[in-house]
Each structure stands twice: as C-alpha cells, then as structure tokens.
Amino acid sequence: MALNLHHLRVFFTVIEQQSFSGAARVLFISQPAVSKAVRELELQIGLDLIERTATGPRGGIRLTDNGAALFEHARGIFGLERAAVEDVQNRIGLRQGRLVVGASFTIASYWLPSYVAGFARHYPTIDLHVRVGNTRAISTELIECHIDIGLVEGTVDDPRVVSSHWRDDELCIVVHPGSALSQKRLIGADELSKETWLLRENGSGTRDVSERVMREHGIRPRRMIEFGSNVGIARAVAEGAGMAILPTTAVRELIRLGELAAVDFPAEKLVRPFYLLQLRERSLSPLAAAFYRLLGSCGLDAPGVTGRSLP
C-alpha cells in the first residue's frame, strides 16, 4: 500500500494547527477539501485517525491511537523533507537558505551572540534563526529535524546524536553577600546541607552540574527551589532566597556590583563542557558546516561535514 502524501500532509497539518480551518489557511485550500483529504486517507488505510470533541466553543479534534502512530511517522517524513529542501537551497552558493541553531540558555545568552553576529556579517542574505531551550529540549528539536545544529551544556545519551566537545565553561557557587558563608574560607558539606539550594529544572546542564557536586561532596540540602532560568536564580540568591551553582559568565557582573558573593568551595575549579550536536544520519548542509567552522569546532571531523569555510 502506497500512502497518498498529499492526504498525509493535510492530516499532519490538521493536527499541527489543531483545526481543519487552520489547516485550510496554512495549505491555501478550502476547509471541505481538508475534510475530504483526511476522510480519504482514513478510507485508504482502513483506520480512524481523528475524533471530533466538544472541547471549546467550536469543538476540537483528538487523535485516535492509530492517528497518533501515523502522526509520528508523518513528523519524521516531513522533517526529512524540510531538511532536503533546505539542503538544496543552501547549495545555491550559500546565497540563500535558512539555518536554525538551537542552543541551551547559558550558551544562547553569553556565548552565541558574537558568533551569530559574525555569521550574519558574512552571510547577510541567509535566514538565520536561534532557538533556545534546555539540553533535553534542544536534543529533541535536533532529532525531530527542527534545528540544524545544537549547542548544549549537558550530555546527550542518544545513539542518533553525535556530540563533539566545543569548549569549557566555568561555574561558581554564589550566595547573598550578607550570608555567613561568604565570610568563611573553609566550608564543609554539613554547612552547605543546611542551606536552601536554588536549582534549574530537570534537563538543564546547570542542574546536572549542581547535582554532581552535591553527590560528590555529600551535600544534602534541607530544601531545594527550582527555577527555569539562570537569571531568575541569580536574582533570587541576591534577594537572600538561598545559594546556587551558576555559570561565572552569568554572575560576574552581579559579583562585581556586590549583589552576590562567590563561595570558595570546592577546592577545585568547577567547569563543565559545552557540546556541539549533530544528527548521526544527517549530513551537514554547507551553511551548517560554515557555522561549525565559525565556532572553531572539531565539527570538521564530524560525519558528513561538507561545504566551504568562511572567508
């Protein structure tokens, strides 16, 4: 059985837009044509894919189990289609095309802007997008072909993804400047365990480092508070909410202004690696390869890197 790809695209768009009318607008066809295409797809494969619900003032739609399975296949098919189209466009002399870079919060906020500016100067006609999320979110975006390159601060344990070390990032433990800990030169795990620790959400590279330090030094915080951003954590610590491990780049200015104080613990410097992510089975487009070279990475040795370098 050969699937009708037009019908499959209509079905996929209906689910993405969560409405038949929304799919009609996106696809520039009539709503009856959308309904007909979905109905014919269901008849072709002999399975119900969508159920109408009474949710909301105009009703809604819900995938059946069969529909959910087909939707995931469609996501992969059209993700590969987007990759193919972008690759062809990018090969036209690097004069047009679209590059989507995904980066975790710290990298996007403090490390990536200068590289984006450099790339934009060299390729002023390229449509460049940056998506921001934690390490888990960025790796998922890469696997689903929504981004071309991933830059993250945590490890990715997935055989579909190739991780290459890019650079290291220094972190430090910060407290309110009025905290007794800020005045001590020698601090034990017992004292740190009595404090409230502010942590990033699960899936964050900063969270991974914090938990590793606690585990290695036997720190068991009496209380933990979770924040979705390093900026939020830094401001909360400055207000006396607790202590945290944060990237030095994110707190250097607050320490200089006296709003935060760095704690001399542990004895060794806290560093974590940043990684470049690439899909194992997806060759880099010339645009992506050019961005890799701009990063000064080991990406040139990664599978499938093609294209020319920056001037």
RAFEN-V186992 format. One record per pair of residues at least 24 apart in sequence whose C-alpha atoms are under 10 Angstrom apart, sorted by the first residue. I is the first residue (numbers start at 1). J is the second residue. Records with the same first field share a line. If there is no record, write none. Layout:
I->J, J
//
This chain:
1->44, 45
2->44, 45
3->41, 44, 45
4->37, 40, 41, 44, 45
5->41, 74, 77, 78
6->37, 38, 41
7->34, 35, 36, 37, 38, 39, 40, 41, 42, 44
8->37, 38, 40, 41, 42, 70, 71, 73, 74, 77, 78
9->37, 38, 71, 74, 75, 77, 78
10->34, 35, 36, 37, 38, 41
11->35, 37, 38, 39, 41, 42, 49, 50, 67, 70, 71, 74
12->38, 67, 70, 71, 72, 73, 74, 75, 78
13->71, 74
14->38, 50, 61
15->50, 61, 62, 63, 67, 68, 71
16->71, 75
18->60, 61, 62
19->52, 58, 59, 60, 61, 62
20->60, 61
42->67
72->144
75->144, 145
76->143, 144, 145
77->144
78->144, 145
79->143, 144, 145, 146, 147
80->144, 145, 146, 282
81->145
82->145, 146
83->145, 146, 147, 148, 282, 283, 284, 285
84->282, 285
86->148, 285, 287
87->283, 284, 285, 286, 287, 288
88->285, 286
89->285, 286, 287
90->126, 285, 286, 287, 288, 307
91->285, 286, 287, 307
92->286
93->286, 287, 307, 308
94->123, 125, 126, 285, 286, 287, 290, 307, 308
95->123, 124, 125, 126, 127, 287
96->123, 124, 125, 126, 127, 287
97->125, 126, 127, 128, 287
98->125, 126, 127, 128, 129, 148, 287, 288
99->126, 127, 128, 129, 130, 147, 148, 149, 285, 287, 288, 291
100->127, 128, 129, 130, 131, 142, 145, 146, 147, 148, 149, 150, 287, 288
101->128, 129, 130, 131, 132, 138, 142, 146, 147, 148, 149, 150, 151, 288, 291
102->129, 130, 131, 132, 133, 134, 135, 137, 138, 139, 141, 142, 146, 147, 148, 149, 150, 151, 152, 276, 277
103->130, 131, 132, 133, 134, 135, 137, 138, 139, 147, 149, 150, 151, 152, 153, 275, 276, 277
104->131, 132, 133, 134, 135, 136, 137, 138, 139, 150, 151, 152, 153, 154, 204, 205, 206, 274
105->131, 132, 133, 134, 135, 151, 152, 153, 204, 205, 206, 228, 229, 230, 231
106->132, 133, 134, 151, 152, 153, 169, 204, 205, 206, 229, 230, 231, 246, 247, 249, 250, 274
107->132, 151, 152, 153, 169, 249, 274
108->132, 133, 151, 152
109->230, 249, 250
110->247, 249, 250
111->169, 249
112->151, 295
114->295
115->291, 294, 295
116->291, 294, 295
118->291, 294, 295, 310
119->287, 290, 291, 294, 295, 310
122->310, 311
123->287, 290, 310
126->287
133->203, 204, 228, 229
134->200, 201, 202, 203, 204, 205, 206, 228, 229
135->202, 203, 204, 205, 206, 275
136->202, 203, 204, 205
137->203, 204
138->203, 277
139->277, 278, 279
142->277, 278, 279
143->277, 278, 279, 280, 282
144->279
145->279, 282
147->278
148->277, 278, 279, 282, 283, 284, 285, 287, 288, 289
149->276, 277, 278, 279, 284, 288, 289, 291, 292
150->275, 276, 277, 278, 279
151->274, 275, 276, 277, 278
152->204, 205, 273, 274, 275, 276, 277
153->204, 205, 206, 208, 209, 272, 273, 274, 275, 276
154->203, 204, 205, 206, 207, 208, 209, 272, 273, 274, 275
155->203, 204, 205, 208, 273, 274, 275, 277
156->203, 275, 277
158->279
159->279, 280
160->278, 279, 280, 281, 282
161->276, 277, 278, 279, 280, 281, 282
162->275, 276, 277, 278, 279, 280, 281, 302, 303
163->274, 275, 276, 277, 278, 279, 280, 299, 302
164->273, 274, 275, 276, 277, 278, 297, 298, 299, 301, 302
165->273, 274, 275, 276, 277, 297, 298, 299
166->273, 274, 275, 276, 277, 292, 295, 296, 297, 298, 299
167->272, 273, 274, 275, 276, 295, 296, 297
168->271, 272, 273, 274, 275
169->247, 248, 249, 270, 271, 272, 273, 274
170->246, 247, 248, 249, 269, 270, 271, 272, 273
171->206, 209, 210, 245, 246, 247, 248, 249, 250, 251, 269, 270, 271, 272
172->244, 245, 246, 247, 248, 249, 250, 251, 252, 261, 262, 263, 264, 265, 266, 269, 270, 271
173->210, 243, 244, 245, 246, 247, 248, 251, 260, 261, 262, 263, 264, 265, 266, 270
174->234, 237, 238, 242, 243, 244, 245, 246, 247, 248, 251, 255, 260, 261, 262, 263, 264, 265
175->234, 236, 237, 238, 239, 240, 241, 242, 243, 244, 245, 255, 259, 260, 261, 262, 263
176->234, 235, 236, 237, 238, 239, 240, 241, 242, 243, 255, 258, 259, 260, 261, 262, 263
177->237, 238, 239, 240, 255, 258, 259, 260, 261, 262, 263
178->238, 240, 258, 259, 260, 261
179->240, 242, 243, 260, 261
181->243, 261, 262, 263, 264
182->260, 261, 262, 263, 264
183->261, 262, 263, 264
184->263, 264, 265
185->263, 264, 265
186->263, 264, 265, 266, 267
187->263, 264, 265, 266, 267
188->217, 218, 219, 265, 266
189->214, 217, 218, 219, 220, 221, 265, 266
190->217, 218, 219, 220, 221
191->219, 220, 221
192->217, 218, 219, 220, 221, 222, 243, 265
193->218, 219, 220, 221, 222, 223
194->219, 220, 221, 222, 223
195->219, 220, 221, 222, 223, 224, 241, 242, 243, 244
196->220, 221, 222, 223, 224, 225, 237, 240, 241, 242, 243, 244
197->221, 222, 223, 224, 225, 226, 233, 237, 241, 242, 243, 244, 245
198->223, 224, 225, 226, 227, 230, 232, 233, 234, 236, 237, 241, 242, 243, 244, 245, 246
199->224, 225, 226, 227, 228, 229, 230, 233, 243, 244, 245, 246
200->225, 226, 227, 228, 229, 230, 232, 233, 244, 245, 246
201->225, 226, 227, 228, 229
202->226, 227, 228
204->228, 229
205->272, 273, 274
206->230, 244, 245, 246, 247, 272
207->244, 245, 246
208->272
209->245, 246, 270, 271, 272
210->244, 245, 246, 270
211->245
213->245, 266, 270
217->266
234->259, 260
235->259, 260
237->261
245->270
246->270
247->271, 272
276->302
277->302
278->302, 303, 304, 305
279->303, 304
280->304
//
